[in-house]
């Protein structure tokens, strides 16, 4: 195994070197890095698998770095090279005696079959358990402007967009600003505070896990230097009421997380800020506005277009682990059904931390 050099990772933040470094510095203490680099016959870099051996889970699993905070994972390579990179990764891990571990491949595109090369390249007979299927919604923007987008939505949605923003601007002084290098630290503090307020009565956000805020702050600083970062704050009468955290990679404008003050819920500041950011993406001539993981209702109000993502677990077909993780799929489905009931949802999320594929730290 060798270290990874510079490689374009397309539109996926979760497989960039910047993401790996940020995650490793603040949440990597229970993991061993397994970065596999694939080269062609001339020695040119073809792709990288940014993996780690997670020692916080039982059984220990090989997974993508930062999977608990990430949104989409795959080999860092051109799509046509992904299978070759995955096969190289499995061969390298086998040579290191690590092929016997469970492989936990989270948030991958089920239509991109690179993971089959890992399964078939193993010296063992691996079973593939597929679970946690979800949708990543997005708005195709290529060639669209704001009015054309609105025309594609329902009359009720158009009325809602215009009424919410117009009412807020009519009754209050409204200002949105994008974070700069000088304001980044203060704007991140505002984002985290507003995100915590949004989740106050809903249980525990993923950003409350140990080191999560530090990971995102570190990545945001790297993204700011590379001009990827899109962190905006909506102020109403001089008070921060909503904040948006995302980035622009290639032609894709991504929405990672949002926060807002529930005291302003009647004015829908989060909804208004989301519409402003979609317009910002159009002004930047992005081809896509990606809502990433999650099928929350407010996202589906903006678009019903989506792509699938799921978790694939590769485990020894004869191991008890296989049956544990197969049974886990049902438990997770139950947890998702209960997640909208605040009291029961909190219990379900706590119990999820006891499942075999959960990270302990």
Wavefront OBJ file of the C-alpha trace (Angstrom):
o trace
v 0.000 0.000 0.000
v 1.229 3.467 -0.820
v 0.262 7.022 -0.053
v -2.100 8.851 -2.384
v -0.943 11.660 -4.580
v -3.008 14.476 -6.017
v -6.182 13.238 -7.687
v -9.328 14.967 -8.845
v -12.292 13.553 -6.908
v -15.037 15.078 -9.022
v -18.017 16.316 -7.078
v -17.739 14.138 -3.967
v -16.296 15.888 -0.954
v -16.153 12.668 1.091
v -13.275 11.137 -0.896
v -11.022 14.191 -1.141
v -7.642 14.339 0.628
v -8.955 17.435 2.449
v -11.813 15.422 3.928
v -9.524 12.543 4.940
v -7.072 14.880 6.675
v -9.813 16.739 8.522
v -11.511 13.556 9.695
v -8.251 11.851 10.639
v -7.079 14.765 12.788
v -10.217 14.787 14.943
v -11.895 11.361 14.755
v -9.188 9.002 13.566
v -7.784 7.960 16.943
v -9.601 4.598 16.884
v -8.682 3.770 13.300
v -5.707 2.643 11.241
v -5.301 4.287 7.798
v -5.435 1.932 4.820
v -4.980 4.294 1.871
v -4.549 2.221 -1.268
v -3.242 3.913 -4.423
v -3.618 2.243 -7.845
v -1.212 3.039 -10.709
v -1.182 2.076 -14.362
v 1.685 0.317 -16.147
v 3.480 3.629 -16.653
v 3.292 4.468 -12.962
v 0.603 7.142 -13.346
v -1.927 7.423 -10.518
v -5.285 5.926 -11.530
v -7.198 6.148 -8.284
v -7.230 5.891 -4.515
v -9.305 4.007 -1.949
v -9.326 6.186 1.218
v -10.060 3.388 3.689
v -9.448 2.862 7.392
v -9.611 -0.099 9.742
v -12.133 1.055 12.327
v -11.175 -0.451 15.671
v -14.029 1.222 17.547
v -16.617 -1.177 16.123
v -17.146 -4.801 17.081
v -16.386 -6.639 14.897
v -13.688 -4.352 13.547
v -14.501 -3.201 10.032
v -12.764 -1.686 7.044
v -14.708 1.346 5.854
v -14.297 4.688 4.124
v -12.731 7.395 6.273
v -15.303 9.732 7.797
v -18.293 7.636 6.778
v -20.381 8.659 9.788
v -20.263 12.307 8.693
v -20.065 11.777 4.930
v -22.723 11.494 2.297
v -21.434 9.588 -0.751
v -18.470 7.246 -1.108
v -16.650 5.489 -3.932
v -13.077 5.033 -5.137
v -11.461 8.404 -5.814
v -11.104 7.839 -9.543
v -12.820 8.356 -12.850
v -15.995 6.286 -12.948
v -14.579 3.998 -15.638
v -11.558 3.252 -13.412
v -13.449 2.539 -10.180
v -13.613 -1.231 -10.618
v -9.887 -1.514 -11.316
v -9.079 0.617 -8.269
v -11.389 -1.478 -6.070
v -9.768 -4.711 -7.303
v -6.309 -3.276 -6.581
v -7.453 -2.305 -3.086
v -8.687 -5.799 -2.270
v -5.479 -7.368 -3.571
v -3.386 -4.984 -1.448
v -5.452 -5.671 1.660
v -5.185 -9.419 1.101
v -1.399 -9.132 0.934
v -1.454 -7.336 4.282
v -3.568 -10.070 5.855
v -6.575 -7.753 6.163
v -8.878 -9.503 3.720
v -10.567 -11.363 6.579
v -12.104 -8.209 7.998
v -15.685 -7.146 7.455
v -16.015 -4.450 4.780
v -18.566 -1.766 5.608
v -19.145 0.272 2.441
v -21.546 3.058 3.360
v -23.560 5.433 1.171
v -22.481 3.985 -2.169
v -24.275 4.080 -5.509
v -25.779 0.591 -5.980
v -25.643 0.995 -9.753
v -21.845 1.390 -9.767
v -20.546 -2.122 -9.397
v -16.959 -1.516 -8.259
v -17.710 -3.164 -4.915
v -18.345 -6.447 -6.745
v -14.669 -6.433 -7.713
v -13.798 -6.377 -4.036
v -16.186 -9.220 -3.321
v -14.957 -11.357 -6.216
v -11.289 -10.517 -5.574
v -11.338 -11.933 -2.072
v -9.703 -15.280 -1.307
v -12.713 -16.031 0.910
v -16.343 -16.498 -0.035
v -17.902 -13.166 0.876
v -21.600 -12.564 1.293
v -22.948 -9.152 0.321
v -25.578 -7.756 2.676
v -27.275 -4.692 1.229
v -29.133 -2.402 3.597
v -30.057 1.193 4.509
v -31.169 2.106 1.009
v -32.039 5.781 0.714
v -32.306 8.606 -1.793
v -30.072 11.600 -2.395
v -32.313 14.239 -3.900
v -31.043 16.903 -6.281
v -32.234 19.610 -8.639
v -30.881 19.441 -12.213
v -29.929 23.043 -13.018
v -28.179 22.852 -16.382
v -29.580 25.592 -18.586
v -32.203 26.657 -16.038
v -32.878 30.026 -14.462
v -34.987 30.766 -11.402
v -38.229 31.466 -13.255
v -37.944 28.324 -15.346
v -37.337 26.268 -12.221
v -40.360 27.771 -10.477
v -42.481 27.086 -13.547
v -41.566 23.384 -13.227
v -42.974 23.213 -9.691
v -46.553 23.243 -8.478
v -48.622 26.389 -8.192
v -48.781 25.883 -4.434
v -44.974 25.705 -4.211
v -44.527 28.853 -6.302
v -46.972 30.702 -4.089
v -45.216 29.459 -0.956
v -41.773 30.552 -2.164
v -42.871 34.044 -3.087
v -45.088 34.564 -0.041
v -42.488 33.454 2.511
v -39.646 35.579 1.160
v -41.801 38.626 0.417
v -43.384 38.542 3.893
v -40.008 38.279 5.590
v -38.582 41.185 3.601
v -41.706 43.293 4.048
v -41.754 43.036 7.819
v -38.046 42.869 8.583
v -34.619 43.929 7.449
v -33.174 40.837 5.758
v -29.539 40.294 4.862
v -27.656 37.212 3.693
v -23.881 37.056 3.681
v -21.401 34.419 2.570
v -18.512 33.520 4.848
v -15.120 34.973 3.991
v -11.719 33.940 5.278
v -11.986 36.677 7.909
v -15.531 35.799 9.031
v -15.252 32.002 8.782
v -14.725 31.243 12.479
v -17.600 33.483 13.601
v -19.927 32.216 10.860
v -19.180 28.586 11.741
v -20.037 29.359 15.366
v -23.342 30.823 14.208
v -24.019 27.760 12.052
v -23.315 25.294 14.866
v -25.442 27.295 17.318
v -28.388 27.449 14.915
v -28.039 23.786 14.028
v -28.159 22.891 17.729
v -31.302 25.009 18.153
v -32.948 23.212 15.245
v -32.231 19.831 16.865
v -32.952 20.850 20.449
v -36.315 19.067 20.631
v -35.545 16.340 18.081
v -32.842 14.305 19.799
v -29.146 14.149 18.951
v -27.721 15.438 15.684
v -24.768 13.684 14.045
v -22.845 16.916 14.657
v -23.014 16.261 18.401
v -20.762 13.196 18.174
v -17.245 13.536 19.523
v -15.020 15.551 17.200
v -17.697 16.143 14.546
v -17.667 19.927 14.766
v -13.883 19.951 14.681
v -13.893 17.792 11.546
v -16.285 20.149 9.786
v -14.444 23.274 10.950
v -11.146 21.850 9.691
v -12.669 20.851 6.348
v -14.414 24.230 6.028
v -11.074 26.007 6.417
v -9.521 23.801 3.714
v -12.560 24.261 1.490
v -12.424 28.039 1.980
v -8.809 28.088 0.788
v -9.777 26.101 -2.286
v -12.857 28.287 -2.888
v -15.190 25.301 -2.458
v -16.932 26.484 0.695
v -20.476 27.820 0.590
v -21.339 28.918 4.128
v -24.067 31.533 4.380
v -25.891 33.208 7.253
v -29.340 34.795 7.038
v -29.768 37.762 9.368
v -33.185 39.175 10.201
v -33.159 42.565 11.900
v -29.454 42.059 12.528
v -29.878 38.668 14.254
v -28.653 35.382 12.726
v -31.752 33.245 12.228
v -30.630 30.609 9.707
v -27.368 29.262 8.336
v -26.418 27.010 5.408
v -23.292 24.835 5.131
v -22.346 23.413 1.748
v -19.742 23.545 -1.001
v -19.215 23.793 -4.726
v -17.164 20.976 -6.270
v -16.909 20.968 -10.030
v -20.343 21.682 -11.449
v -22.218 20.553 -8.325
v -23.478 22.846 -5.561
v -24.028 20.713 -2.455
v -26.249 21.308 0.582
v -24.729 19.554 3.624
v -26.529 20.910 6.685
v -28.708 23.775 7.792
v -29.588 25.413 11.079
v -32.271 27.872 12.111
v -33.809 29.392 15.203
v -37.192 27.703 15.909
v -38.378 30.964 17.490
v -38.626 32.246 13.916
v -40.414 29.177 12.557
v -43.527 31.145 11.574
v -41.308 33.093 9.178
v -39.628 29.958 7.726
v -36.073 31.362 7.644
v -34.583 27.961 6.762
v -36.888 27.606 3.769
v -36.157 31.160 2.627
v -32.397 30.606 2.928
v -32.617 27.357 0.931
v -34.368 29.195 -1.923
v -31.716 31.916 -1.851
v -28.938 29.311 -2.067
v -30.587 27.551 -5.004
v -30.689 30.901 -6.795
v -27.055 31.437 -5.857
v -26.205 28.074 -7.445
v -28.010 29.120 -10.613
v -26.151 32.424 -10.672
v -22.899 30.438 -10.444
v -24.090 28.311 -13.383
v -23.874 25.062 -11.450
v -25.324 22.043 -13.215
v -26.832 20.544 -10.082
v -28.013 21.477 -6.585
v -27.426 18.355 -4.499
v -29.340 17.896 -1.233
v -27.128 14.896 -0.344
v -28.341 12.319 2.177
v -31.781 12.485 3.712
v -35.353 12.595 2.479
v -36.682 15.250 4.839
v -39.958 16.772 3.765
v -38.532 20.222 3.114
v -36.104 18.745 0.559
v -38.891 16.937 -1.262
v -40.738 20.234 -1.543
v -37.946 21.453 -3.820
v -37.447 18.342 -5.938
v -38.431 14.696 -6.325
v -35.435 13.844 -8.501
v -32.999 11.582 -6.721
v -30.313 8.941 -6.929
v -30.090 5.843 -4.776
v -27.517 5.204 -2.074
v -27.143 2.188 0.142
v -24.764 0.425 2.494
v -23.133 -2.800 1.294
v -21.480 -5.060 3.862
v -19.058 -7.750 2.704
v -18.644 -10.447 5.344
v -17.416 -14.030 5.449
v -20.361 -16.121 4.263
v -19.745 -18.665 7.045
v -19.220 -16.136 9.848
v -21.803 -15.348 12.544
v -21.180 -11.690 11.667
v -23.045 -12.199 8.420
v -26.222 -13.143 10.261
v -25.844 -10.317 12.766
v -25.614 -7.640 10.095
v -28.383 -9.239 8.047
v -30.688 -8.975 11.063
v -29.568 -5.409 11.637
v -31.265 -4.260 8.430
v -34.685 -4.853 9.988
v -33.721 -3.012 13.156
v -32.578 0.011 11.178
v -35.780 0.046 9.111
v -37.786 0.121 12.339
v -35.616 2.970 13.641
v -36.271 5.039 10.517
v -40.025 4.552 10.844
v -39.886 5.771 14.431
v -37.500 8.650 13.789
v -40.321 11.164 13.229
v -41.702 10.520 16.720
v -39.361 12.610 18.900
v -39.506 10.622 22.154
v -39.407 7.169 20.546
v -36.957 8.361 17.897
v -34.423 9.370 20.537
v -34.514 5.848 21.995
v -34.204 4.301 18.525
v -31.154 6.442 17.707
v -29.525 5.460 21.004
v -30.110 1.762 20.329
v -28.652 2.178 16.830
v -25.280 2.767 18.468
v -25.376 -0.826 19.742
v -25.742 -2.400 16.292
v -22.809 -4.308 14.753
v -21.979 -1.737 12.081
v -22.109 1.263 14.422
v -18.983 3.234 15.210
v -18.419 3.465 18.959
v -16.585 6.809 19.119
l 1 2 3 4 5 6 7 8 9 10 11 12 13 14 15 16 17 18 19 20 21 22 23 24 25 26 27 28 29 30 31 32 33 34 35 36 37 38 39 40 41 42 43 44 45 46 47 48 49 50 51 52 53 54 55 56 57 58 59 60 61 62 63 64 65 66 67 68 69 70 71 72 73 74 75 76 77 78 79 80 81 82 83 84 85 86 87 88 89 90 91 92 93 94 95 96 97 98 99 100 101 102 103 104 105 106 107 108 109 110 111 112 113 114 115 116 117 118 119 120 121 122 123 124 125 126 127 128 129 130 131 132 133 134 135 136 137 138 139 140 141 142 143 144 145 146 147 148 149 150 151 152 153 154 155 156 157 158 159 160 161 162 163 164 165 166 167 168 169 170 171 172 173 174 175 176 177 178 179 180 181 182 183 184 185 186 187 188 189 190 191 192 193 194 195 196 197 198 199 200 201 202 203 204 205 206 207 208 209 210 211 212 213 214 215 216 217 218 219 220 221 222 223 224 225 226 227 228 229 230 231 232 233 234 235 236 237 238 239 240 241 242 243 244 245 246 247 248 249 250 251 252 253 254 255 256 257 258 259 260 261 262 263 264 265 266 267 268 269 270 271 272 273 274 275 276 277 278 279 280 281 282 283 284 285 286 287 288 289 290 291 292 293 294 295 296 297 298 299 300 301 302 303 304 305 306 307 308 309 310 311 312 313 314 315 316 317 318 319 320 321 322 323 324 325 326 327 328 329 330 331 332 333 334 335 336 337 338 339 340 341 342 343 344 345 346 347 348 349 350 351 352 353 354 355 356 357 358 359 360 361
